[in-house]
Amino acid sequence: MFKILLVDDDADVRRYVKKVLERDNHHVVVVDNGLSALNELNNDTYDLLLSDANMPQYSGFDLIRTIRLQAKHTDLIIAMLTGRREKQDIQQAIELGVKDYIIKPIDAQLLTQKVQKILENKIVNPAVINMDGVVSVDWAASAQSPLKMRTIGLAGFSAHSSTAIPVGFEFYLHTEQLSSVQKPKAVVTGCQFSTVHQKFVIEGNFLEMDDLLRQQIKNCLKKYGAAA
């Protein structure tokens, strides 16, 4: 069972989504505005935040921006429930590190599948090894940019960078922890400036995950005392 915080100003949506997710034995807490959601997150721990985009006074995007500026919420998984289908809204959500974008009206089966997939990634990546090493990223054939790794696991990694790296940028990761002959290829899925660390928090996923890379990550998890 996972603990999920749902924020939506529509009472019918709150009731419906809560009912669907509780059928899967999740514990669902509902609030009707972004400020109440912040209070909940500051007072308790959640596995997943499901947020509406359009809410009066304090939108879902405002909520997520605030959350991403707080170090204790850096690793919170967030998905959006929204009727906004415009490309710029989806891109904005991706840049804020949102894991999924669920379009209204909500389909129960699709909602269940998407939430299950998101939370399965959390299970697979208990996640993560806390890393202190510095790695380099190939920007181009003649240039590299340093990243300070924060966490790494089967679902991806996070790192600090002194410079912004655009979402969608693909690169090869050079790190002693993953010392394969073929350096793992990765893609940036999130880039957000942290006022706490005065660095950009970079999130990424591995591309073309093969058996060798998977085994290397599992070996790292075992070495650093995390369950694979």
Backbone as CSV, one residue per row, in Angstrom:
resi,resn,N_x,N_y,N_z,CA_x,CA_y,CA_z,C_x,C_y,C_z
1,MET,0.842,-1.197,0.000,0.000,0.000,0.000,0.879,1.248,0.000
2,PHE,0.504,2.232,-0.823,1.237,3.481,-0.890,0.352,4.624,-0.398
3,LYS,1.009,5.672,0.054,0.286,6.840,0.552,0.319,7.927,-0.508
4,ILE,-0.865,8.344,-0.937,-0.996,9.282,-2.052,-1.730,10.537,-1.583
5,LEU,-1.202,11.699,-1.962,-1.872,12.963,-1.694,-2.483,13.470,-2.994
6,LEU,-3.787,13.688,-2.984,-4.522,14.182,-4.146,-4.998,15.598,-3.874
7,VAL,-4.666,16.528,-4.782,-5.145,17.903,-4.649,-5.901,18.291,-5.910
8,ASP,-7.170,18.651,-5.728,-8.022,19.049,-6.851,-9.169,19.866,-6.282
9,ASP,-9.520,20.962,-6.948,-10.590,21.811,-6.422,-11.976,21.310,-6.800
10,ASP,-12.060,20.251,-7.589,-13.336,19.667,-7.999,-13.685,18.497,-7.079
11,ALA,-14.759,18.650,-6.316,-15.138,17.627,-5.341,-15.465,16.295,-6.006
12,ASP,-16.081,16.332,-7.192,-16.422,15.092,-7.891,-15.160,14.338,-8.314
13,VAL,-14.172,15.070,-8.779,-12.896,14.441,-9.168,-12.233,13.826,-7.943
14,ARG,-12.228,14.548,-6.833,-11.609,14.026,-5.606,-12.264,12.719,-5.181
15,ARG,-13.589,12.690,-5.184,-14.303,11.479,-4.763,-14.015,10.320,-5.707
16,TYR,-14.042,10.595,-7.002,-13.864,9.546,-8.009,-12.452,8.958,-7.953
17,VAL,-11.447,9.828,-7.974,-10.061,9.355,-7.966,-9.751,8.616,-6.668
18,LYS,-10.211,9.141,-5.561,-9.988,8.484,-4.263,-10.592,7.083,-4.263
19,LYS,-11.818,6.957,-4.789,-12.481,5.654,-4.835,-11.703,4.663,-5.713
20,VAL,-11.247,5.127,-6.873,-10.503,4.258,-7.794,-9.199,3.775,-7.155
21,LEU,-8.463,4.684,-6.550,-7.156,4.318,-5.995,-7.280,3.488,-4.719
22,GLU,-8.318,3.729,-3.955,-8.507,2.932,-2.736,-8.907,1.501,-3.060
23,ARG,-9.465,1.262,-4.253,-9.746,-0.115,-4.686,-8.448,-0.905,-4.824
24,ASP,-7.336,-0.195,-5.081,-6.022,-0.848,-5.187,-5.281,-0.827,-3.856
25,ASN,-6.033,-0.542,-2.782,-5.505,-0.585,-1.412,-4.500,0.525,-1.107
26,HIS,-4.554,1.619,-1.867,-3.717,2.766,-1.539,-4.414,3.618,-0.479
27,HIS,-3.615,4.278,0.341,-4.160,5.233,1.304,-4.146,6.613,0.652
28,VAL,-5.315,7.196,0.442,-5.440,8.446,-0.309,-5.947,9.562,0.600
29,VAL,-5.183,10.638,0.675,-5.583,11.845,1.411,-5.919,12.908,0.374
30,VAL,-7.050,13.585,0.541,-7.485,14.579,-0.440,-7.541,15.968,0.177
31,VAL,-7.137,16.961,-0.621,-7.276,18.367,-0.254,-7.768,19.119,-1.477
32,ASP,-8.300,20.319,-1.278,-8.933,21.024,-2.395,-8.153,22.236,-2.894
33,ASN,-6.940,22.459,-2.382,-6.158,23.600,-2.861,-4.672,23.370,-2.609
34,GLY,-3.837,24.147,-3.307,-2.399,23.960,-3.252,-1.784,24.255,-1.900
35,LEU,-2.291,25.271,-1.189,-1.729,25.621,0.109,-1.977,24.517,1.130
36,SER,-3.157,23.911,1.070,-3.442,22.779,1.954,-2.536,21.594,1.622
37,ALA,-2.253,21.427,0.328,-1.342,20.357,-0.086,0.050,20.577,0.496
38,LEU,0.537,21.827,0.467,1.845,22.129,1.046,1.886,21.824,2.536
39,ASN,0.815,22.163,3.226,0.748,21.871,4.661,0.813,20.372,4.922
40,GLU,0.094,19.610,4.105,0.118,18.152,4.253,1.530,17.601,4.026
41,LEU,2.178,18.079,2.988,3.516,17.586,2.655,4.539,17.965,3.714
42,ASN,4.336,19.092,4.369,5.259,19.519,5.416,5.021,18.795,6.733
43,ASN,3.828,18.218,6.875,3.482,17.553,8.127,3.518,16.035,8.044
44,ASP,3.593,15.485,6.827,3.555,14.028,6.665,4.353,13.639,5.428
45,THR,4.580,12.333,5.276,5.353,11.810,4.153,4.431,11.082,3.182
46,TYR,4.602,11.342,1.886,3.770,10.719,0.860,4.654,10.087,-0.211
47,ASP,4.127,9.021,-0.822,4.834,8.360,-1.911,4.577,9.030,-3.250
48,LEU,3.410,9.658,-3.382,3.012,10.245,-4.663,2.089,11.428,-4.435
49,LEU,2.328,12.493,-5.200,1.410,13.631,-5.229,0.717,13.655,-6.578
50,LEU,-0.627,13.660,-6.568,-1.433,13.836,-7.765,-2.051,15.229,-7.689
51,SER,-1.696,16.089,-8.632,-2.147,17.474,-8.553,-2.889,17.911,-9.800
52,ASP,-3.995,18.603,-9.575,-4.694,19.287,-10.661,-3.802,20.438,-11.140
53,ALA,-4.012,20.891,-12.359,-3.255,22.036,-12.886,-3.990,23.337,-12.622
54,ASN,-5.284,23.381,-12.964,-6.069,24.601,-12.828,-6.764,24.652,-11.474
55,MET,-6.262,25.505,-10.591,-6.902,25.737,-9.298,-6.828,27.224,-9.002
56,PRO,-7.847,27.790,-8.377,-7.849,29.230,-8.099,-6.746,29.627,-7.130
57,GLN,-6.189,30.809,-7.340,-5.199,31.430,-6.477,-3.830,30.766,-6.553
58,TYR,-3.789,29.437,-6.465,-2.510,28.733,-6.397,-2.615,27.499,-7.284
59,SER,-2.103,27.608,-8.506,-2.271,26.531,-9.480,-1.388,25.336,-9.150
60,GLY,-1.649,24.230,-9.859,-0.818,23.052,-9.688,0.625,23.320,-10.062
61,PHE,0.858,24.130,-11.087,2.218,24.477,-11.482,2.903,25.300,-10.394
62,ASP,2.165,26.220,-9.775,2.721,26.999,-8.659,3.096,26.069,-7.506
63,LEU,2.230,25.123,-7.223,2.473,24.164,-6.147,3.754,23.371,-6.402
64,ILE,3.892,22.858,-7.615,5.045,22.018,-7.935,6.331,22.840,-7.908
65,ARG,6.289,24.072,-8.400,7.486,24.925,-8.348,7.932,25.132,-6.905
66,THR,6.982,25.376,-6.020,7.307,25.582,-4.613,7.912,24.322,-4.010
67,ILE,7.314,23.179,-4.320,7.807,21.899,-3.799,9.235,21.644,-4.258
68,ARG,9.511,21.911,-5.525,10.835,21.620,-6.087,11.923,22.528,-5.521
69,LEU,11.552,23.634,-4.893,12.528,24.528,-4.282,12.867,24.116,-2.858
70,GLN,12.155,23.125,-2.329,12.386,22.665,-0.965,13.158,21.355,-0.993
71,ALA,14.312,21.359,-0.355,15.214,20.207,-0.431,14.555,18.915,0.049
72,LYS,13.709,18.994,1.069,13.126,17.772,1.622,12.123,17.119,0.676
73,HIS,11.686,17.860,-0.359,10.727,17.303,-1.321,11.368,17.001,-2.671
74,THR,12.696,17.048,-2.727,13.382,16.866,-4.007,13.004,15.561,-4.688
75,ASP,12.838,14.498,-3.895,12.594,13.176,-4.468,11.113,12.781,-4.494
76,LEU,10.218,13.712,-4.148,8.792,13.399,-4.177,8.336,13.130,-5.606
77,ILE,7.625,12.032,-5.812,7.092,11.705,-7.140,5.801,12.491,-7.350
78,ILE,5.685,13.146,-8.508,4.521,13.987,-8.792,3.943,13.625,-10.160
79,ALA,2.619,13.525,-10.231,1.902,13.380,-11.498,0.787,14.412,-11.518
80,MET,0.383,14.828,-12.716,-0.665,15.835,-12.827,-1.934,15.234,-13.404
81,LEU,-3.066,15.687,-12.867,-4.394,15.365,-13.390,-4.960,16.660,-13.948
82,THR,-5.195,16.729,-15.245,-5.586,18.011,-15.810,-6.308,17.852,-17.140
83,GLY,-7.112,18.841,-17.453,-7.764,18.875,-18.752,-6.969,19.680,-19.763
84,ARG,-5.829,20.241,-19.349,-5.012,21.064,-20.239,-4.161,20.160,-21.130
85,ARG,-4.378,20.288,-22.439,-3.721,19.398,-23.402,-2.687,20.128,-24.262
86,GLU,-2.512,21.424,-24.033,-1.611,22.195,-24.876,-0.173,21.719,-24.696
87,LYS,0.580,21.767,-25.792,1.961,21.291,-25.776,2.801,22.041,-24.751
88,GLN,2.588,23.346,-24.633,3.406,24.129,-23.714,3.136,23.745,-22.257
89,ASP,1.890,23.321,-21.946,1.575,22.886,-20.587,2.274,21.569,-20.268
90,ILE,2.252,20.651,-21.227,2.919,19.359,-21.036,4.422,19.565,-20.887
91,GLN,4.994,20.442,-21.715,6.428,20.719,-21.636,6.783,21.339,-20.291
92,GLN,5.935,22.244,-19.823,6.169,22.881,-18.531,6.174,21.837,-17.412
93,ALA,5.246,20.889,-17.490,5.169,19.826,-16.491,6.431,18.971,-16.514
94,ILE,6.913,18.639,-17.708,8.127,17.833,-17.848,9.321,18.562,-17.242
95,GLU,9.420,19.852,-17.519,10.538,20.642,-17.005,10.515,20.734,-15.487
96,LEU,9.342,20.597,-14.885,9.221,20.626,-13.430,9.437,19.246,-12.809
97,GLY,9.720,18.257,-13.659,10.011,16.930,-13.137,8.788,16.081,-12.858
98,VAL,7.661,16.412,-13.494,6.445,15.617,-13.315,6.607,14.273,-14.028
99,LYS,6.263,13.177,-13.335,6.490,11.838,-13.876,5.442,11.418,-14.892
100,ASP,4.215,11.943,-14.769,3.186,11.601,-15.742,2.164,12.718,-15.805
101,TYR,1.422,12.749,-16.916,0.478,13.820,-17.208,-0.820,13.138,-17.615
102,ILE,-1.763,13.076,-16.693,-2.991,12.303,-16.883,-4.127,13.256,-17.272
103,ILE,-4.651,13.047,-18.474,-5.651,13.961,-19.024,-7.053,13.646,-18.492
104,LYS,-7.788,14.702,-18.128,-9.200,14.577,-17.766,-10.040,14.608,-19.040
105,PRO,-11.249,14.012,-19.019,-11.841,13.278,-17.896,-11.082,11.996,-17.575
106,ILE,-11.050,11.645,-16.305,-10.245,10.526,-15.828,-10.885,9.198,-16.205
107,ASP,-10.098,8.348,-16.842,-10.509,6.975,-17.114,-9.945,6.089,-16.007
108,ALA,-10.799,5.347,-15.329,-10.392,4.572,-14.156,-9.280,3.585,-14.477
109,GLN,-9.422,2.858,-15.591,-8.423,1.848,-15.938,-7.074,2.498,-16.255
110,LEU,-7.110,3.590,-17.002,-5.870,4.279,-17.351,-5.213,4.875,-16.108
111,LEU,-6.013,5.454,-15.228,-5.479,6.019,-13.991,-4.781,4.941,-13.169
112,THR,-5.448,3.791,-13.024,-4.868,2.679,-12.262,-3.549,2.227,-12.874
113,GLN,-3.513,2.098,-14.192,-2.298,1.642,-14.873,-1.153,2.630,-14.698
114,LYS,-1.458,3.921,-14.852,-0.406,4.926,-14.756,0.143,5.026,-13.333
115,VAL,-0.742,5.018,-12.348,-0.285,5.092,-10.956,0.520,3.850,-10.595
116,GLN,0.062,2.694,-11.061,0.793,1.460,-10.793,2.198,1.520,-11.390
117,LYS,2.311,2.034,-12.609,3.611,2.122,-13.268,4.540,3.072,-12.518
118,ILE,4.003,4.213,-12.108,4.805,5.184,-11.365,5.329,4.577,-10.071
119,LEU,4.444,3.887,-9.349,4.828,3.346,-8.050,5.689,2.099,-8.182
120,GLU,5.552,1.380,-9.287,6.439,0.246,-9.532,7.875,0.726,-9.670
121,ASN,8.074,1.866,-10.313,9.413,2.437,-10.436,9.988,2.777,-9.069
122,LYS,9.105,3.184,-8.162,9.558,3.491,-6.803,10.000,2.216,-6.098
123,ILE,9.303,1.108,-6.369,9.677,-0.172,-5.769,11.006,-0.658,-6.339
124,VAL,11.128,-0.585,-7.674,12.332,-1.068,-8.341,13.557,-0.296,-7.865
125,ASN,13.348,0.982,-7.562,14.462,1.854,-7.217,14.372,2.297,-5.770
126,PRO,14.619,1.372,-4.779,14.428,1.757,-3.401,15.419,2.774,-3.068
127,ALA,15.888,2.914,-3.623,15.908,3.389,-4.911,17.244,3.538,-5.235
128,VAL,17.844,3.788,-4.431,18.880,4.555,-5.033,20.080,4.544,-4.153
129,ILE,21.221,4.703,-4.769,22.448,4.815,-4.008,22.762,6.299,-3.862
130,ASN,23.103,6.718,-2.652,23.567,8.091,-2.489,25.021,8.161,-2.935
131,MET,25.303,9.042,-3.867,26.621,9.098,-4.475,27.298,10.429,-4.144
132,ASP,28.601,10.394,-3.991,29.365,11.611,-3.756,30.347,11.904,-4.886
133,GLY,30.478,10.963,-5.821,31.479,11.109,-6.865,31.090,12.124,-7.917
134,VAL,32.077,12.645,-8.572,31.849,13.571,-9.683,32.043,12.820,-10.978
135,VAL,31.119,12.968,-11.896,31.205,12.306,-13.188,31.224,13.391,-14.262
136,SER,31.498,12.990,-15.473,31.474,13.963,-16.557,30.463,13.544,-17.602
137,VAL,29.925,14.523,-18.275,28.900,14.290,-19.283,29.392,14.844,-20.620
138,ASP,29.317,14.051,-21.674,29.709,14.514,-23.001,28.661,15.472,-23.556
139,TRP,28.993,16.758,-23.631,28.113,17.718,-24.295,28.299,17.644,-25.797
140,ALA,29.511,17.491,-26.189,29.844,17.401,-27.611,31.193,16.695,-27.701
141,ALA,31.676,16.492,-28.901,32.925,15.756,-29.075,34.087,16.439,-28.361
142,SER,34.027,17.751,-28.227,35.165,18.483,-27.674,34.896,19.121,-26.324
143,ALA,33.742,18.852,-25.720,33.416,19.523,-24.459,32.749,18.571,-23.483
144,GLN,32.997,18.811,-22.207,32.368,18.022,-21.166,31.873,18.941,-20.065
145,SER,30.902,18.472,-19.299,30.360,19.253,-18.190,30.283,18.356,-16.958
146,PRO,30.783,18.823,-15.796,30.767,17.968,-14.605,29.389,17.903,-13.958
147,LEU,29.053,16.721,-13.441,27.855,16.523,-12.643,28.278,15.909,-11.322
148,LYS,27.658,16.319,-10.246,27.873,15.671,-8.957,26.678,14.755,-8.710
149,MET,26.900,13.458,-8.787,25.813,12.498,-8.657,25.221,12.540,-7.252
150,ARG,23.894,12.502,-7.171,23.187,12.465,-5.895,22.679,11.057,-5.622
151,THR,21.936,10.499,-6.583,21.399,9.151,-6.439,21.451,8.446,-7.780
152,ILE,21.489,7.114,-7.720,21.462,6.333,-8.948,20.775,5.014,-8.674
153,GLY,19.977,4.555,-9.609,19.245,3.307,-9.438,18.725,2.806,-10.768
154,LEU,17.968,1.725,-10.738,17.493,1.119,-11.977,16.549,2.035,-12.748
155,ALA,15.844,2.911,-12.045,14.888,3.783,-12.720,15.524,5.047,-13.277
156,GLY,16.778,5.324,-12.890,17.415,6.536,-13.373,18.364,7.112,-12.348
157,PHE,18.592,8.415,-12.404,19.558,9.044,-11.511,19.181,10.501,-11.289
158,SER,19.821,11.107,-10.293,19.715,12.551,-10.108,21.109,13.074,-9.787
159,ALA,21.340,14.329,-10.114,22.669,14.909,-9.944,22.549,16.414,-9.775
160,HIS,23.615,17.024,-9.268,23.711,18.472,-9.202,24.619,18.961,-10.319
161,SER,24.276,20.105,-10.886,25.078,20.691,-11.951,25.154,22.200,-11.747
162,SER,26.302,22.767,-12.066,26.453,24.221,-11.958,25.797,24.941,-13.128
163,THR,25.465,24.186,-14.174,24.808,24.769,-15.348,23.533,23.999,-15.677
164,ALA,22.589,24.656,-16.290,21.345,24.005,-16.683,21.607,23.068,-17.864
165,ILE,20.936,21.924,-17.847,21.000,20.987,-18.963,19.570,20.812,-19.473
166,PRO,19.307,21.052,-20.728,17.931,21.051,-21.231,17.274,19.677,-21.171
167,VAL,15.979,19.679,-20.859,15.194,18.438,-20.871,15.205,17.856,-22.282
168,GLY,15.420,16.551,-22.351,15.483,15.886,-23.642,16.894,15.704,-24.156
169,PHE,17.876,16.358,-23.497,19.264,16.237,-23.938,19.783,14.827,-23.653
170,GLU,20.402,14.200,-24.636,20.944,12.848,-24.497,22.465,12.913,-24.406
171,PHE,23.031,12.061,-23.563,24.468,12.082,-23.368,24.947,10.719,-22.858
172,TYR,26.265,10.563,-22.815,26.863,9.342,-22.271,27.464,9.647,-20.906
173,LEU,27.177,8.791,-19.953,27.586,9.005,-18.573,28.934,8.336,-18.316
174,HIS,29.896,9.126,-17.839,31.218,8.611,-17.487,31.300,8.560,-15.961
175,THR,31.334,7.394,-15.379,31.413,7.273,-13.932,32.064,5.956,-13.552
176,GLU,32.861,5.976,-12.484,33.533,4.767,-12.034,32.531,3.710,-11.580
177,GLN,31.383,4.144,-11.068,30.394,3.197,-10.558,29.810,2.339,-11.674
178,LEU,29.753,2.884,-12.883,29.223,2.148,-14.026,30.323,2.062,-15.081
179,SER,31.292,1.215,-14.821,32.497,1.185,-15.646,32.398,0.149,-16.750
180,SER,31.372,0.248,-17.582,31.218,-0.681,-18.690,32.048,-0.213,-19.875
181,VAL,32.332,-1.134,-20.789,33.057,-0.760,-21.996,32.226,0.244,-22.786
182,GLN,30.930,-0.028,-22.890,30.007,0.888,-23.551,29.387,1.790,-22.490
183,LYS,29.768,3.061,-22.455,29.268,3.979,-21.426,27.760,4.124,-21.570
184,PRO,27.025,4.105,-20.442,25.563,4.159,-20.517,25.054,5.474,-21.086
185,LYS,24.090,5.375,-21.972,23.467,6.553,-22.562,22.268,6.952,-21.702
186,ALA,22.109,8.245,-21.494,21.045,8.743,-20.637,20.366,9.937,-21.281
187,VAL,19.196,10.298,-20.747,18.465,11.468,-21.239,17.982,12.273,-20.038
188,VAL,18.072,13.586,-20.133,17.609,14.468,-19.062,16.085,14.549,-19.087
189,THR,15.451,14.258,-17.944,13.995,14.336,-17.833,13.539,15.501,-16.958
190,GLY,14.470,16.119,-16.253,14.100,17.241,-15.402,15.313,18.102,-15.076
191,CYS,15.097,19.405,-15.016,16.169,20.350,-14.664,15.523,21.494,-13.887
192,GLN,15.865,21.605,-12.608,15.245,22.611,-11.756,16.299,23.226,-10.846
193,PHE,16.331,24.552,-10.762,17.326,25.200,-9.904,16.909,25.093,-8.444
194,SER,17.844,24.677,-7.585,17.598,24.562,-6.155,18.235,25.745,-5.437
195,THR,17.414,26.572,-4.801,17.953,27.707,-4.058,18.670,27.239,-2.798
196,VAL,18.320,26.053,-2.328,18.963,25.501,-1.132,20.421,25.146,-1.429
197,HIS,20.637,24.440,-2.555,21.982,23.991,-2.910,22.706,24.964,-3.839
198,GLN,21.951,25.939,-4.378,22.508,26.868,-5.367,23.095,26.111,-6.556
199,LYS,22.415,25.049,-6.933,22.793,24.221,-8.072,21.522,23.823,-8.823
200,PHE,21.693,23.359,-10.055,20.591,22.783,-10.784,20.462,21.310,-10.398
201,VAL,19.248,20.879,-10.102,18.988,19.467,-9.837,18.605,18.822,-11.168
202,ILE,19.427,17.908,-11.615,19.220,17.235,-12.894,18.680,15.838,-12.644
203,GLU,17.579,15.483,-13.281,17.043,14.130,-13.213,17.132,13.508,-14.593
204,GLY,17.413,12.204,-14.634,17.542,11.558,-15.932,17.199,10.091,-15.890
205,ASN,16.971,9.534,-17.046,16.706,8.102,-17.203,17.770,7.504,-18.119
206,PHE,18.050,6.229,-17.910,18.948,5.524,-18.811,18.191,5.097,-20.061
207,LEU,18.856,5.194,-21.197,18.290,4.755,-22.460,18.883,3.410,-22.838
208,GLU,18.071,2.597,-23.496,18.548,1.303,-23.986,19.169,0.493,-22.855
209,MET,18.429,0.335,-21.766,18.890,-0.447,-20.621,19.116,-1.896,-21.039
210,ASP,20.366,-2.363,-20.977,20.660,-3.749,-21.325,21.007,-4.540,-20.065
211,ASP,21.241,-5.838,-20.220,21.507,-6.706,-19.078,22.784,-6.307,-18.344
212,LEU,23.796,-5.865,-19.100,25.062,-5.487,-18.482,24.896,-4.270,-17.582
213,LEU,24.218,-3.252,-18.096,24.001,-2.037,-17.300,23.132,-2.346,-16.090
214,ARG,22.080,-3.138,-16.306,21.203,-3.506,-15.203,21.987,-4.223,-14.098
215,GLN,22.868,-5.129,-14.489,23.645,-5.872,-13.504,24.637,-4.968,-12.784
216,GLN,25.226,-4.023,-13.509,26.159,-3.095,-12.874,25.462,-2.238,-11.818
217,ILE,24.252,-1.781,-12.144,23.508,-0.975,-11.173,23.140,-1.820,-9.966
218,LYS,22.722,-3.061,-10.202,22.400,-3.954,-9.085,23.625,-4.194,-8.213
219,ASN,24.787,-4.327,-8.845,26.019,-4.519,-8.080,26.317,-3.298,-7.217
220,CYS,26.047,-2.100,-7.780,26.230,-0.864,-7.010,25.279,-0.814,-5.830
221,LEU,24.025,-1.171,-6.076,23.028,-1.193,-5.000,23.470,-2.110,-3.878
222,LYS,23.977,-3.300,-4.251,24.435,-4.261,-3.270,25.651,-3.737,-2.508
223,LYS,26.591,-3.128,-3.253,27.810,-2.615,-2.648,27.529,-1.520,-1.621
224,TYR,26.556,-0.651,-1.955,26.256,0.472,-1.086,25.136,0.169,-0.092
225,GLY,24.726,-1.105,-0.052,23.782,-1.524,0.969,22.341,-1.265,0.675
226,ALA,21.960,-1.097,-0.610,20.560,-0.903,-0.996,20.050,-2.165,-1.644
227,ALA,18.776,-2.479,-1.430,18.197,-3.688,-2.015,17.860,-3.455,-3.472
228,ALA,18.172,-4.413,-4.321,17.858,-4.273,-5.746,16.480,-4.798,-6.023
